[in-house]
Structure formats: structure tokens, C-alpha cells
Amino acid sequence: MTEISREKIIIRTSLIGVGANIFLAGFKAFVGLLSNSIAIVLDAVNNLSDALSSIVTIVGTKIAGKPADKKHPFGHGRAEYLTALVIASLILYAGFTACIESVKKIINPAVPEYKTTSLLIIAVAVLVKILLGIFVKKTGQKVNSDSLVASGQDAFMDAVISASTIIAAVVFLIWHISLEAWLGVVISFAIIKAGVDTLRETISKILGERIDSRISKQIKKTISSVDSEIYGAYDLVLNNYGPEHHLGSAHIEVPDTWTAEKIDTVSRKIANEVYCRHNVVMTAIGIYSVNTKQNSAASIRDRVSKIVMEHREILQMHGFYVDEVSKIMRFDIIVSFETLSMQDLFKHVVEDVRDAFPDYDVQVQMDIDISD
């Protein structure tokens, strides 16, 4: 899917959300004021905040779709995350405002007046919100838009809130017990929770999250499949510049007999394959050379691997190369985040290897568990 078609789909879906929420807000506000129901009025306000959120999503999508320039060479894709922050702030504001108004109604209660027509309108609103939620969420998943997925989930929550106002009305009509103001507090807490969740998820993405395990394994498989002499792909890093903008780098293990021409040819092919299959721009392909000339290198590697992997917090050893003439040994190890002291463990492992091979200059690089 091209960036242009993705942008159009997001904007079109958001516009549908704007129209539906304004329509529902108008009806709910009319019914709420007519029946003197604070819960229904707050539900209408929630719909207005949803409409505003959709508008913000449209603006953010347009900004994110701007082409790269000298000041922003990686494009403007991260604007979608800033959009989500604005939406989260709007949701939180609506939630706190609703809570304040509900508490005021608890202190100074007003008797609601329900009518059959009013309840039917709210029931229709519940159905509309459910259908809107299904449509928006599926569209969001299709175009990889977190804002649309969140809007779809929020629509389902709105449907639950609207359904709860009907339940409160039925309770009042049967037992003459008004739950309006208290229900308003519950609704406001639900809105606040949605805002906090959106804020937490967005900040997590801005800080930088771990690569999805499935995507990581697929990209490494693609890299390794480019040439039969590639022994493995490691240290995959993806830098996120928006939901559809990723720059990546990785290391590959290759025979120490490869020439610069061979490395250049394969690196370019890897970059092309990864971009075509995964829409990821590979900015760097590092090289680990694998011994092919010295027969004892394999046995030395096995001995070193056994020493290293005896430590449970070491997840992997790769990039091993030994020069038996110059007495130089080098490799990388991945240290688990669960380790109490990563540096102490790293030093301990290196010392163990040096004790076993005192004649060698042991050069070890510590990697962390970035990707699967």
C-alpha cells in the first residue's frame, strides 16, 4: 500500500468518524437536556471529544504525509505520535470535566425525566457506535494506524457507556432510584482511563519500543536468504520515524574469503529485498567474518561457546573469529535485560574466556537484547 493511499484511507475514515460523532452528540445532547439527564449529556460531550480527536487525526496525518526536506531528512512520520498525544490530552480534559460536573450533580441532584423516544434514540446510538467501532478498528489494522485502532476501541467503550445510561433509566423507571450523577462519575473515570492508556502507549512509542518478534524474525530470514553463504543475521535495529517509516541496520556472518566486491553486491541486494518485502530502508549492513581457512577455529569456537553459554543470562554468542597466527579472538555476546548487573556479568564472562585462553587477545563486544 502506497503512502498516498494510506493517507487517503485514514482521512476518509476519520471524516466518517467526525460526521457520525457530531450526529450522535447532537441527538444525545437534545435527549439529555430534554430528560434532565447528566449522564446522557456527558455522553454527548464524549462524542464531541471523539469528533475533535478525529479532526486532530486528520491534521496529524496530513503533516506526517509531508515529504522529507533538508531540516527533516527522515520525513514527518512521527507527527502521528504527536497527534496521539494531543488526542490523549483532549480525552483527559473531557474526563476530568465530566467528573467535576457529575460531582456537582451528586451534591445538588436533579430528578431526570425519561421518555420512550429518548431511550430508543440512545439504543440506536449504541448500535451506531458498535458498527462505527468495527469499521474504524478494522481499517486501522489494515493501514497500520494506531490512532484509528484506538478510535475504534474507544467507540466500543462509548457503546458500553451509552448502554449504561439506558440501564440507569430503566432502574429509575422501575424503582425510582436515580443513578444519573453516580453513573456520570463512572463514565468520567472510564474516559480518564482511556486518556491515560492512549498517553502511555504513545509515550512508549516515542521513547522507542522493542521490535515486534514476528517482524524481526521475518526480516532476519529475508537477509539470510539473499545468499547461501550468509551464516546468520544479527543485531537488527529498527529506528521508527512513523508507523510506516523505518530505517534499519544489521550484521551478517559471512566467510572470511569474501571480497569487497562480493560484500558490496550482497549488501545492496539485502537492502533491496528488505525494502521490497518489509518496507524497511536498510542504512547499514555490518560484516562478521567467519573462519574458513583454519581447521582448529571450529573447535576453539565450540570451547568458547561452552564457556560463555554456561552463564544463564547470556542469550547468544555470534560474530566469532579467531586469528591463530596473531593470537586474536573476537566475538559478541547478548546480555539479558534481566541481569542484575550487565557490566559485571560481561566482565566475568570475558575473564572466564581469557583464563581459558591466556595466550590470546580476547576482544568481546557486549550487545543487549534488542530484537528476537
C-alpha positions as MATLAB code, in Angstrom:
seq = 'MTEISREKIIIRTSLIGVGANIFLAGFKAFVGLLSNSIAIVLDAVNNLSDALSSIVTIVGTKIAGKPADKKHPFGHGRAEYLTALVIASLILYAGFTACIESVKKIINPAVPEYKTTSLLIIAVAVLVKILLGIFVKKTGQKVNSDSLVASGQDAFMDAVISASTIIAAVVFLIWHISLEAWLGVVISFAIIKAGVDTLRETISKILGERIDSRISKQIKKTISSVDSEIYGAYDLVLNNYGPEHHLGSAHIEVPDTWTAEKIDTVSRKIANEVYCRHNVVMTAIGIYSVNTKQNSAASIRDRVSKIVMEHREILQMHGFYVDEVSKIMRFDIIVSFETLSMQDLFKHVVEDVRDAFPDYDVQVQMDIDISD';
ca = [
       0.000    0.000    0.000;
       1.416    3.396   -1.017;
       1.758    6.248    1.472;
      -0.726    8.345   -0.543;
      -3.462    5.684   -0.475;
      -2.837    5.072    3.244;
      -3.230    8.782    3.964;
      -6.473    8.951    1.983;
      -7.921    5.929    3.799;
      -7.085    7.379    7.235;
      -8.558   10.788    6.358;
     -11.703    9.278    4.828;
     -12.261    7.023    7.824;
     -11.663    9.926   10.232;
     -14.172   12.091    8.350;
     -16.770    9.341    8.703;
     -15.993    9.301   12.429;
     -16.380   13.086   12.650;
     -19.768   13.006   10.937;
     -21.084   10.088   12.994;
     -19.942   11.550   16.323;
     -21.343   15.038   15.634;
     -24.652   13.439   14.633;
     -24.733   11.329   17.807;
     -23.631   14.242   20.004;
     -26.474   16.402   18.720;
     -29.121   13.778   19.391;
     -27.744   12.838   22.795;
     -27.449   16.470   23.896;
     -31.065   17.088   22.867;
     -32.277   13.979   24.700;
     -30.127   14.703   27.757;
     -31.344   18.274   28.138;
     -34.948   17.248   27.485;
     -34.857   14.497   30.103;
     -32.589   16.420   32.521;
     -30.056   13.560   32.380;
     -26.456   14.483   33.244;
     -25.238   11.036   32.137;
     -26.659   11.426   28.624;
     -25.344   14.999   28.343;
     -21.866   13.828   29.349;
     -22.141   11.003   26.825;
     -22.858   13.674   24.191;
     -19.771   15.615   25.295;
     -17.762   12.418   24.938;
     -18.965   12.114   21.343;
     -17.860   15.677   20.658;
     -14.404   14.905   22.042;
     -14.291   11.861   19.752;
     -15.156   14.082   16.780;
     -12.426   16.523   17.753;
      -9.979   13.637   18.095;
     -10.794   12.544   14.545;
     -10.147   16.074   13.307;
      -6.780   16.120   15.078;
      -6.007   12.735   13.470;
      -6.696   14.215   10.033;
      -4.400   17.183   10.689;
      -1.662   14.905   12.047;
      -1.943   12.573    9.056;
      -1.584   15.484    6.633;
       1.533   16.719    8.465;
       3.001   13.202    8.641;
       2.460   12.824    4.894;
       4.669   15.798    4.025;
       7.792   14.772    2.073;
      11.256   14.818    3.610;
      13.215   18.068    3.436;
      16.664   19.334    4.429;
      15.579   20.088    8.001;
      13.696   16.782    8.361;
      15.593   14.297    6.149;
      13.689   11.320    7.596;
      10.279   12.793    6.826;
       7.483   13.889    9.169;
       6.007   10.500   10.068;
       6.458   10.971   13.821;
       3.817   13.709   13.681;
       1.271   10.895   14.054;
       2.618   10.224   17.546;
       2.361   13.908   18.455;
      -1.210   13.768   17.211;
      -1.901   10.899   19.575;
      -0.518   12.984   22.469;
      -2.944   15.793   21.622;
      -5.825   13.310   21.436;
      -4.871   11.842   24.805;
      -4.851   15.353   26.315;
      -8.317   16.068   24.899;
      -9.659   12.801   26.294;
      -8.200   13.542   29.733;
      -9.670   17.051   29.720;
     -13.104   15.692   28.803;
     -12.832   13.060   31.551;
     -11.869   15.484   34.325;
     -14.538   17.973   33.230;
     -17.172   15.240   33.249;
     -16.085   14.143   36.724;
     -16.393   17.682   38.124;
     -19.873   18.154   36.645;
     -21.016   14.770   37.935;
     -19.845   15.541   41.472;
     -21.771   18.832   41.326;
     -24.908   16.869   40.407;
     -24.325   14.499   43.345;
     -24.199   17.495   45.679;
     -27.195   19.201   44.024;
     -29.254   16.353   42.486;
     -31.905   16.854   39.817;
     -34.695   14.388   39.028;
     -34.441   13.035   35.460;
     -37.480   12.683   33.172;
     -37.198    9.806   30.734;
     -39.382    9.156   27.704;
     -39.654    6.088   25.487;
     -38.485    8.078   22.451;
     -35.372    9.206   24.308;
     -34.408    5.683   25.253;
     -34.947    4.443   21.694;
     -32.616    7.159   20.398;
     -29.909    6.109   22.850;
     -30.402    2.454   21.834;
     -29.890    3.400   18.180;
     -26.756    5.329   19.214;
     -25.370    2.190   20.842;
     -25.845    0.231   17.616;
     -24.273    3.007   15.516;
     -21.245    3.159   17.813;
     -20.716   -0.607   17.652;
     -20.803   -0.572   13.827;
     -18.549    2.504   13.714;
     -16.091    0.849   16.104;
     -15.852   -2.308   13.974;
     -15.323   -0.294   10.795;
     -12.714    2.106   12.203;
     -10.720   -0.576   14.045;
     -10.543   -2.909   11.040;
      -9.478   -0.011    8.816;
      -6.812    0.999   11.339;
      -5.406   -2.525   11.429;
      -5.389   -2.644    7.627;
      -3.360    0.574    7.213;
      -1.289    0.210   10.437;
      -2.744    3.337   12.060;
      -2.629    3.297   15.861;
      -4.883    6.342   16.041;
      -7.642    4.630   14.051;
      -7.345    1.418   16.059;
      -7.589    3.441   19.282;
     -10.614    5.319   17.896;
     -12.297    2.018   17.072;
     -11.715    0.677   20.569;
     -12.927    3.977   22.020;
     -16.136    3.619   20.008;
     -16.814    0.259   21.643;
     -16.292    1.868   25.044;
     -18.727    4.632   24.086;
     -21.285    1.979   23.190;
     -20.915    0.469   26.665;
     -21.284    3.914   28.256;
     -24.422    4.655   26.230;
     -25.848    1.253   27.142;
     -25.221    2.032   30.817;
     -27.329    5.198   30.551;
     -30.219    3.040   29.314;
     -29.769    0.713   32.280;
     -29.804    3.728   34.640;
     -33.029    4.922   33.010;
     -34.670    1.506   33.421;
     -33.639    1.406   37.101;
     -35.187    4.849   37.631;
     -38.431    3.976   35.839;
     -38.896    0.725   37.775;
     -37.553    1.547   41.248;
     -37.437    5.381   41.107;
     -33.758    5.346   42.099;
     -31.650    7.953   40.293;
     -28.169    6.766   39.425;
     -27.507    9.621   36.996;
     -24.822   11.573   38.810;
     -23.056    8.453   40.082;
     -23.099    6.979   36.586;
     -21.602   10.248   35.366;
     -18.663    9.716   37.730;
     -18.177    6.165   36.420;
     -18.307    7.437   32.831;
     -15.760   10.158   33.614;
     -13.394    7.592   35.144;
     -13.750    5.439   32.013;
     -12.885    8.460   29.845;
      -9.883    9.326   32.028;
      -8.630    5.735   31.833;
      -8.871    5.814   28.034;
      -6.840    9.039   28.001;
      -4.169    7.625   30.306;
      -3.886    4.429   28.227;
      -3.514    6.421   24.995;
      -0.923    8.680   26.626;
       1.076    5.725   27.983;
       1.093    3.853   24.664;
       2.098    6.945   22.682;
       4.939    7.908   25.031;
       6.181    4.313   24.860;
       6.354    4.525   21.052;
       8.149    7.887   21.176;
      10.709    6.514   23.639;
      11.316    3.538   21.354;
       9.843    0.054   21.711;
      11.252   -3.376   21.070;
      10.823   -4.653   17.520;
       7.845   -6.953   17.103;
       9.184  -10.510   17.341;
       7.388  -11.696   14.193;
       8.671   -8.786   12.087;
      12.212   -9.149   13.436;
      12.369  -12.850   12.586;
      10.919  -12.249    9.114;
      13.479   -9.549    8.278;
      16.385  -11.685    9.521;
      15.074  -14.599    7.452;
      14.934  -12.375    4.384;
      18.504  -11.178    4.967;
      19.847  -14.707    5.422;
      18.068  -15.940    2.277;
      19.792  -13.458   -0.045;
      22.952  -15.586   -0.360;
      23.580  -19.206    0.584;
      26.920  -18.277    2.206;
      25.340  -15.963    4.785;
      25.537  -17.903    8.050;
      23.158  -15.680   10.010;
      21.765  -12.174   10.610;
      22.194  -10.419   13.966;
      21.903   -7.088   15.805;
      18.827   -5.948   13.881;
      17.901   -2.396   14.838;
      14.844   -0.550   13.514;
      14.522    3.200   14.022;
      10.894    4.305   13.877;
      10.124    7.563   12.077;
       6.379    6.939   11.925;
       4.090    3.885   11.607;
       5.168    3.316    8.010;
       8.706    4.737    8.148;
      11.539    2.516    9.440;
      15.299    2.720    8.978;
      17.242   -0.411    9.846;
      20.691   -1.866   10.305;
      22.018   -5.371   10.904;
      25.129   -7.565   10.921;
      25.661  -10.693    8.845;
      28.122  -13.565    9.262;
      29.947  -14.336    6.020;
      33.071  -16.315    5.004;
      36.387  -14.528    5.530;
      37.156  -15.191    1.864;
      34.570  -12.718    0.578;
      35.965   -9.775   -1.370;
      34.870   -6.148   -1.021;
      33.076   -6.504   -4.359;
      31.140   -9.533   -3.111;
      30.217   -7.768    0.151;
      29.076   -4.670   -1.737;
      26.937   -6.710   -4.152;
      25.262   -8.751   -1.412;
      24.707   -5.707    0.848;
      22.892   -3.877   -1.928;
      20.787   -6.926   -2.672;
      19.871   -7.256    1.011;
      18.805   -3.603    1.159;
      16.629   -4.051   -1.917;
      14.990   -7.290   -0.703;
      14.250   -5.948    2.782;
      12.709   -2.785    1.364;
      10.569   -4.632   -1.176;
       9.314   -7.253    1.309;
       9.116   -5.266    4.556;
       9.164   -1.570    3.563;
      12.261   -1.021    5.728;
      15.200    1.061    4.483;
      18.451   -0.661    5.492;
      21.001    2.095    6.138;
      23.868   -0.203    7.136;
      24.905   -3.851    6.797;
      27.791   -4.757    9.108;
      30.022   -7.762    8.494;
      31.203  -10.548   10.794;
      33.849  -12.735    9.159;
      33.715  -16.486    9.761;
      36.844  -18.650    9.739;
      37.206  -20.845    6.673;
      40.994  -21.295    6.423;
      41.993  -22.658    9.834;
      40.794  -26.134   10.779;
      41.071  -25.639   14.550;
      38.904  -22.483   14.538;
      35.693  -24.508   14.809;
      36.889  -26.407   17.877;
      38.055  -23.176   19.541;
      34.684  -21.618   18.861;
      32.940  -24.618   20.431;
      35.083  -24.333   23.576;
      34.466  -20.589   23.864;
      30.733  -21.018   23.245;
      30.521  -23.594   26.029;
      32.254  -21.240   28.479;
      30.068  -18.274   27.508;
      26.709  -20.057   27.417;
      27.231  -21.589   30.876;
      26.007  -18.222   32.156;
      22.203  -18.250   32.027;
      21.890  -14.504   31.442;
      23.894  -14.726   28.203;
      21.341  -15.194   25.434;
      23.617  -15.577   22.413;
      27.179  -15.530   21.102;
      27.861  -14.533   17.495;
      30.407  -12.891   15.216;
      33.161  -15.254   16.364;
      36.514  -15.052   14.598;
      39.945  -16.275   15.668;
      43.350  -15.464   14.194;
      45.616  -18.271   15.426;
      48.731  -16.669   13.994;
      48.299  -13.257   15.617;
      46.558  -14.854   18.625;
      43.495  -12.617   18.416;
      39.961  -13.772   19.231;
      36.822  -11.640   18.838;
      33.094  -12.176   19.249;
      29.884  -10.528   20.526;
      27.585  -11.680   23.319;
      23.986  -10.676   24.049;
      23.293   -9.974   27.715;
      19.741  -10.313   29.038;
      17.942   -7.284   30.497;
      17.049   -9.492   33.476;
      20.684   -9.476   34.590;
      21.171   -7.619   37.878;
      24.417   -6.043   36.673;
      25.027   -6.355   32.940;
      28.509   -4.851   33.074;
      29.629   -7.128   35.919;
      28.381  -10.223   34.106;
      30.058   -9.113   30.893;
      33.396   -8.636   32.633;
      33.031  -12.014   34.355;
      32.411  -13.818   31.045;
      35.376  -12.123   29.385;
      37.647  -13.101   32.266;
      36.474  -16.726   32.050;
      37.392  -16.848   28.359;
      40.754  -15.148   28.959;
      41.564  -17.626   31.718;
      40.859  -20.497   29.305;
      42.909  -18.867   26.510;
      45.691  -16.925   28.245;
      47.783  -16.640   25.073;
      45.037  -14.827   23.157;
      43.998  -11.194   22.941;
      40.270  -11.682   23.662;
      38.176   -8.866   22.183;
      34.495   -9.035   23.160;
      31.648   -6.667   22.315;
      28.619   -6.552   24.625;
      25.252   -6.453   22.840;
      21.880   -6.160   24.543;
      18.651   -7.956   23.754;
      17.333   -5.556   21.101;
      15.453   -7.940   18.827;
      14.479  -11.598   18.562;
];
